[in-house]
Amino acid sequence: MPLQSISASSILVENSRFSPGGFIFTDPGDACAAESFGRLGILQPVILYRDAGGALHLVDGRKRIDYARRRHMKAVSAVVLDPETPVTDIITLVLCDRNADIGSSIINRILFICFAQFSGVPESWILGTLCRRFGFKPYTDFLEDCSRVNGLPAELKHFCHEKRLSLKHIINLTRYPADILRQLMQWRNELALSASILDETASNLNDYLRGNNRTMDDFLSEPDVREVMQSDLSPRDKTARLRRLIYMKRFPVLTASNARIRETVGRLNLPDGISVNWDATLENRNVNLSVDINDVKQWRPLIEALSSGEVEKAVESILEEL
């Protein structure tokens, strides 16, 4: 295919039909490309697609075009694909050009699949070729799940890219309401959010709001929530306080029962070496009393403490709570 000299200003770059820039995330790169262009010039032609209306869409060569624009070059060498070029061939060229960015995270691969769909690629090619290349094993609703991922708040998608979240984790986040996810992302600089903490907080908050017929605005207006979020605590401590607060709201009966049990155990004032444990979920009606000694002389005092009537009453009280 012959090379053509094309005016740099006539090329659609950001608005190219085949620009994945609005889908995938790019990590800061080095200056190798710019240094190479500065020393050797642009050695390879860019690849363009001419649509039926005559518009030229960039397919491959974003860094070359950016360099040409910075240097105010009037024209660049280009290979121009005609309108009859199969869209799968064009998407393959885009994939090769942006392979490092696309392969850098699971969500970038998911979003590139969405980009391919947006560009008109047949679903059969996506499932049979693109998914295999990305290491995905598509299931019945896989493309629908990809579409839901694309609909996540932009900040959250970027979070998934930064944290390199797994496919399962990303898909799971699509199950939560968008207003909860947006709010957690707004708090991102105030909280110490890991992937697991984000998932746990979104899940408990969603259950609390649904179970009590409340909205996100209702939650934000609650005095104890405002107190935590407006405090001067460190992000780590603020996160711990917020998680605990949401948990208590989500499981009020559970929280109250555990508090009573802890109070009962505290009143016993048991000596060191005796511990009382129970299932904090209250699913198992069982109390475990254990003795830990490093000297046989400790044995009799500890056994006497366990044999007291106060301990028996406390165990009975705990079992009633369970």
C-alpha positions as CSV (number, residue, x, y, z in Angstrom):
1,M,0.0,0.0,0.0
2,P,1.6,3.3,-1.1
3,L,2.6,6.0,1.4
4,Q,0.9,9.3,1.3
5,S,1.8,12.7,2.6
6,I,-1.1,13.8,4.8
7,S,-1.7,17.2,6.5
8,A,-1.3,16.6,10.3
9,S,-4.1,19.0,11.0
10,S,-6.6,17.0,8.9
11,I,-6.3,13.9,11.0
12,L,-8.9,13.0,13.6
13,V,-7.0,12.0,16.7
14,E,-9.0,12.4,19.9
15,N,-12.2,12.1,17.9
16,S,-11.1,9.2,15.8
17,R,-13.6,6.4,15.6
18,F,-10.7,4.1,16.5
19,S,-9.2,6.0,19.5
20,P,-9.5,4.0,22.7
21,G,-8.3,6.9,24.8
22,G,-11.8,7.4,26.3
23,F,-11.8,3.8,27.4
24,I,-8.4,2.7,28.7
25,F,-6.1,4.2,31.2
26,T,-2.5,5.1,30.4
27,D,0.3,5.0,33.0
28,P,3.0,7.6,32.9
29,G,5.7,6.5,30.4
30,D,9.3,7.3,29.8
31,A,10.6,9.8,27.3
32,C,12.1,7.1,24.9
33,A,9.7,7.9,22.1
34,A,10.2,11.6,22.2
35,E,14.0,11.2,22.5
36,S,14.0,8.9,19.4
37,F,11.8,11.3,17.4
38,G,14.1,14.2,18.4
39,R,17.2,12.4,17.2
40,L,16.0,10.4,14.2
41,G,12.7,12.0,13.2
42,I,9.5,10.0,12.5
43,L,10.8,6.8,10.8
44,Q,7.5,4.9,10.5
45,P,4.3,6.1,8.8
46,V,1.1,6.5,10.8
47,I,-1.9,4.4,9.9
48,L,-5.1,6.1,9.0
49,Y,-8.6,5.0,8.1
50,R,-10.6,7.0,5.5
51,D,-14.3,6.7,6.1
52,A,-17.0,6.9,3.5
53,G,-17.3,10.7,4.0
54,G,-13.6,11.2,3.4
55,A,-12.6,11.9,7.1
56,L,-9.2,10.5,8.2
57,H,-9.3,8.6,11.5
58,L,-6.0,7.8,13.3
59,V,-5.6,4.1,13.8
60,D,-1.9,3.7,14.8
61,G,0.7,6.4,15.7
62,R,-0.6,8.7,18.4
63,K,2.8,9.5,19.7
64,R,4.1,10.3,16.2
65,I,1.1,12.6,15.6
66,D,1.6,14.3,19.0
67,Y,5.3,14.9,18.1
68,A,4.5,16.2,14.7
69,R,2.0,18.7,16.2
70,R,4.5,19.9,18.8
71,R,7.0,20.5,16.1
72,H,4.4,22.2,13.9
73,M,5.0,19.8,11.0
74,K,2.7,20.4,8.1
75,A,2.5,16.8,6.9
76,V,3.3,13.2,8.0
77,S,3.8,10.0,6.0
78,A,0.8,7.7,6.3
79,V,-0.7,4.5,5.1
80,V,-4.4,5.2,4.4
81,L,-6.9,2.3,4.8
82,D,-9.9,2.4,2.5
83,P,-13.5,2.3,3.8
84,E,-13.9,-1.4,2.9
85,T,-11.1,-2.5,5.4
86,P,-12.6,-5.1,7.8
87,V,-13.1,-3.5,11.3
88,T,-11.5,-6.5,12.9
89,D,-8.3,-5.8,11.1
90,I,-8.3,-2.2,12.2
91,I,-9.0,-3.1,15.9
92,T,-6.1,-5.6,15.7
93,L,-3.8,-2.7,14.6
94,V,-5.1,-0.6,17.5
95,L,-4.4,-3.5,19.9
96,C,-0.9,-3.9,18.6
97,D,-0.2,-0.1,18.9
98,R,-1.6,0.1,22.4
99,N,-0.8,-3.4,23.6
100,A,1.3,-2.3,26.6
101,D,-1.4,0.0,28.0
102,I,-4.2,-2.5,27.3
103,G,-2.4,-5.4,28.9
104,S,-1.3,-3.4,32.0
105,S,-4.5,-4.1,34.0
106,I,-7.6,-6.3,33.8
107,I,-10.0,-3.4,33.6
108,N,-8.1,-2.0,30.6
109,R,-8.7,-5.3,28.9
110,I,-12.4,-5.2,29.8
111,L,-12.7,-1.6,28.6
112,F,-10.9,-2.4,25.3
113,I,-13.6,-5.1,24.7
114,C,-16.2,-2.4,25.2
115,F,-14.3,-0.2,22.8
116,A,-14.2,-3.0,20.2
117,Q,-18.0,-3.4,20.6
118,F,-18.4,0.4,20.2
119,S,-16.3,0.3,17.0
120,G,-18.7,-2.3,15.5
121,V,-16.7,-5.5,15.9
122,P,-18.8,-8.7,15.8
123,E,-19.4,-10.3,19.2
124,S,-18.3,-13.6,17.8
125,W,-14.8,-12.2,17.0
126,I,-14.6,-10.6,20.5
127,L,-15.5,-13.8,22.2
128,G,-13.5,-16.1,20.0
129,T,-10.4,-14.0,19.4
130,L,-10.1,-11.0,21.7
131,C,-11.1,-12.8,24.9
132,R,-8.7,-15.6,24.2
133,R,-5.9,-13.2,23.6
134,F,-6.7,-11.5,26.9
135,G,-6.9,-14.8,28.9
136,F,-10.6,-14.4,29.5
137,K,-13.0,-17.4,29.5
138,P,-16.3,-15.8,28.5
139,Y,-19.5,-17.0,30.1
140,T,-23.1,-16.4,29.0
141,D,-23.4,-12.8,30.3
142,F,-19.7,-11.9,30.0
143,L,-20.2,-9.0,27.5
144,E,-23.1,-7.6,29.6
145,D,-20.9,-7.6,32.6
146,C,-18.2,-5.8,30.6
147,S,-20.8,-3.2,29.7
148,R,-21.7,-2.7,33.3
149,V,-18.0,-2.3,34.2
150,N,-17.8,0.4,31.6
151,G,-20.7,2.1,33.3
152,L,-18.9,2.3,36.6
153,P,-18.0,5.8,37.9
154,A,-14.8,7.0,36.2
155,E,-13.0,7.5,39.5
156,L,-13.8,3.9,40.4
157,K,-12.6,2.5,37.1
158,H,-9.3,4.4,37.6
159,F,-9.1,2.9,41.1
160,C,-9.5,-0.6,39.6
161,H,-6.7,0.2,37.2
162,E,-4.3,1.6,39.9
163,K,-5.0,-1.3,42.3
164,R,-4.8,-3.9,39.5
165,L,-8.1,-5.5,40.6
166,S,-9.0,-9.0,39.4
167,L,-11.8,-9.7,37.0
168,K,-14.0,-11.2,39.8
169,H,-13.5,-8.2,42.0
170,I,-14.3,-5.7,39.3
171,I,-17.4,-7.5,38.2
172,N,-18.5,-7.7,41.9
173,L,-18.3,-3.9,42.2
174,T,-21.0,-3.6,39.4
175,R,-23.5,-5.1,41.8
176,Y,-23.5,-2.0,44.1
177,P,-25.6,1.2,43.4
178,A,-23.7,4.0,41.6
179,D,-24.4,6.6,44.3
180,I,-22.6,4.5,46.9
181,L,-19.6,3.9,44.7
182,R,-19.4,7.6,43.8
183,Q,-19.5,8.6,47.4
184,L,-16.7,6.2,48.4
185,M,-14.6,7.6,45.6
186,Q,-15.3,11.1,46.8
187,W,-14.0,10.0,50.2
188,R,-10.9,8.4,48.7
189,N,-8.5,11.1,49.8
190,E,-9.9,11.0,53.3
191,L,-9.9,7.3,53.8
192,A,-7.4,4.5,53.5
193,L,-9.3,2.4,50.9
194,S,-7.9,-0.9,49.8
195,A,-9.8,-3.2,47.4
196,S,-11.1,-5.4,50.2
197,I,-12.2,-2.4,52.4
198,L,-13.9,-0.8,49.4
199,D,-15.9,-4.0,48.8
200,E,-16.8,-4.6,52.4
201,T,-17.9,-1.0,53.0
202,A,-20.0,-0.8,49.8
203,S,-21.6,-4.2,50.7
204,N,-22.5,-3.2,54.3
205,L,-23.6,0.3,53.4
206,N,-25.8,-1.1,50.6
207,D,-27.4,-3.6,52.9
208,Y,-28.0,-1.0,55.6
209,L,-29.6,1.5,53.2
210,R,-31.9,-1.1,51.6
211,G,-32.8,-2.8,54.8
212,N,-33.9,0.6,56.4
213,N,-35.4,2.2,53.2
214,R,-32.8,5.0,53.4
215,T,-30.9,6.9,50.7
216,M,-27.3,7.9,50.5
217,D,-28.2,11.5,51.4
218,D,-30.0,10.2,54.5
219,F,-26.9,8.4,55.5
220,L,-24.7,11.4,55.0
221,S,-27.0,13.6,57.1
222,E,-26.8,11.3,60.1
223,P,-24.9,13.1,63.0
224,D,-22.6,10.2,63.8
225,V,-21.6,9.9,60.2
226,R,-20.9,13.6,59.9
227,E,-18.9,13.5,63.2
228,V,-16.6,10.8,61.8
229,M,-16.1,12.3,58.3
230,Q,-15.5,15.8,59.7
231,S,-13.0,14.7,62.3
232,D,-9.3,15.3,62.3
233,L,-8.5,11.6,62.5
234,S,-5.9,10.1,60.2
235,P,-7.2,8.4,57.0
236,R,-6.4,5.0,58.6
237,D,-8.3,5.8,61.9
238,K,-11.1,7.5,60.1
239,T,-11.6,4.4,57.9
240,A,-11.7,2.1,60.9
241,R,-14.3,4.3,62.6
242,L,-16.4,4.5,59.5
243,R,-16.3,0.8,58.9
244,R,-17.3,0.1,62.5
245,L,-20.1,2.7,62.4
246,I,-21.6,1.2,59.2
247,Y,-21.2,-2.3,60.6
248,M,-23.1,-1.3,63.8
249,K,-25.9,0.2,61.7
250,R,-26.0,-2.8,59.4
251,F,-26.1,-5.3,62.3
252,P,-27.7,-3.4,65.3
253,V,-28.9,-6.6,67.1
254,L,-25.6,-8.3,66.6
255,T,-23.7,-5.3,67.8
256,A,-25.8,-4.9,70.9
257,S,-25.6,-8.6,71.8
258,N,-21.8,-8.7,71.4
259,A,-21.5,-5.5,73.5
260,R,-23.5,-7.2,76.3
261,I,-21.4,-10.3,76.1
262,R,-18.2,-8.3,76.3
263,E,-19.6,-6.4,79.3
264,T,-20.4,-9.7,81.0
265,V,-16.9,-11.1,80.4
266,G,-15.3,-7.8,81.6
267,R,-17.2,-7.9,84.9
268,L,-15.6,-11.3,85.7
269,N,-12.2,-9.7,86.0
270,L,-10.6,-13.1,85.1
271,P,-6.9,-13.6,85.8
272,D,-4.4,-13.6,83.0
273,G,-4.3,-17.0,81.3
274,I,-8.0,-17.5,81.0
275,S,-9.8,-16.4,77.8
276,V,-13.5,-16.5,76.8
277,N,-14.4,-16.7,73.2
278,W,-17.7,-16.9,71.3
279,D,-18.9,-16.7,67.7
280,A,-19.4,-12.9,67.1
281,T,-21.9,-13.7,64.3
282,L,-24.1,-15.4,66.9
283,E,-24.6,-18.2,64.4
284,N,-23.2,-20.9,66.7
285,R,-24.4,-21.3,70.3
286,N,-21.1,-22.1,71.8
287,V,-18.8,-20.6,74.5
288,N,-15.1,-21.5,74.6
289,L,-13.2,-21.0,77.8
290,S,-9.5,-21.7,77.4
291,V,-6.5,-21.8,79.8
292,D,-3.0,-20.8,78.8
293,I,-0.2,-21.6,81.3
294,N,3.6,-21.7,81.3
295,D,4.1,-22.8,84.9
296,V,2.3,-25.7,86.6
297,K,1.8,-23.4,89.7
298,Q,-0.6,-21.4,87.7
299,W,-2.9,-24.3,87.2
300,R,-4.8,-24.5,90.5
301,P,-5.6,-20.7,90.8
302,L,-6.9,-20.7,87.3
303,I,-9.0,-23.7,87.8
304,E,-10.4,-22.3,91.0
305,A,-11.3,-19.1,89.1
306,L,-13.1,-21.1,86.4
307,S,-15.0,-23.1,89.0
308,S,-16.6,-20.0,90.6
309,G,-20.3,-19.4,90.6
310,E,-19.8,-16.0,88.8
311,V,-18.2,-17.8,85.8
312,E,-21.1,-20.3,85.7
313,K,-23.7,-17.5,85.7
314,A,-21.7,-15.6,83.1
315,V,-21.6,-18.6,80.8
316,E,-25.3,-19.1,81.2
317,S,-25.9,-15.4,80.4
318,I,-23.7,-15.6,77.3
319,L,-25.5,-18.8,76.0
320,E,-28.8,-17.0,76.4
321,E,-27.5,-14.1,74.2
322,L,-26.3,-16.7,71.6
